[in-house]
């Protein structure tokens, strides 16, 4: 009898351990682990939006929202009806981490709590055009969450127009500039006869400048619509030519680099046009960014960052680096850069203060990675920034101290950034 009892006990245990755990709130359910699925928190401005998948159980009465602020672990914060799968939390403080998690409430118990999701609210969002992938992304301030996505054929440049709260996307192969709202819905399409490669805004006057090639042209159009007017060109363009507009001096800056002639930096005064002026001749002239302090511009070259004054005086920084991209803080004029050592031993990111009496500062060094592009955030002093780390295909978001606060993948090495 004892032997029979042990056999029966073993069979029952085997049956219990091998049964299917179909209840989504069962901790042994392999799909849910006993918690709501699909949970995500996303911050946009001062509001966080929490979403999750519905839970299909008969005795569900609601969901318990937990929140932790500025390093505190999540604690019970609010409850919502069983009929909803969305929660809004508003009036959040900027640059303060907010941690959220949820769990179900039934007539008999509470489920396991979800893995927490952290958001950092802020006054800006990032826009990303991925040329190789054929996509446009709206990325949260913390660099960790996707706020929107749209497919385009070959987005070569992207720019945000604040007066109309719209995003402009140049599509190289479609020969089009798309105008989207912040939900990435098409508002307008501007057809071109050439292939657009860059965009620059004169926000005060409400004008946009479109740089195109094949055929070469600079096109002027009001953001409110109307006739497209061509501007005179000083030289032959190539696909690496770049535009930048200086809203302080109302000047348009253009960089052109050719294999035979090297690089040139041109300036055109919009307020009193008298033709293009050559302000600098460089070995190479890649990315260009207007300098809001001097009225000149910054230029990324294969031998450092060159600061060009409005009178053509050149100051070179970091000649030991091949500069891959630059981004200027419009508040204090600091120029942030990513560059590669001439011997290929490292890539680094840093800033060159707008104050010419201060020295450049290295913020990050990566011996194994590849920093391809950078977008700085506006603000006083040292500020945060976003980097395209091309070797890992990730966007890396750093705070003002150079500490990593967010990451997203998967992106190509050929991106263009804009701030909303």
Order of alpha helices (4+ residues) and beta strands (2+ residues): alpha-beta-beta-beta-beta-beta-beta-beta-beta-beta-beta-beta-beta-beta-beta-beta-beta-beta-beta-beta-beta-beta-beta-beta-beta-beta-beta-beta-beta-beta-beta-beta-beta-beta-beta-beta
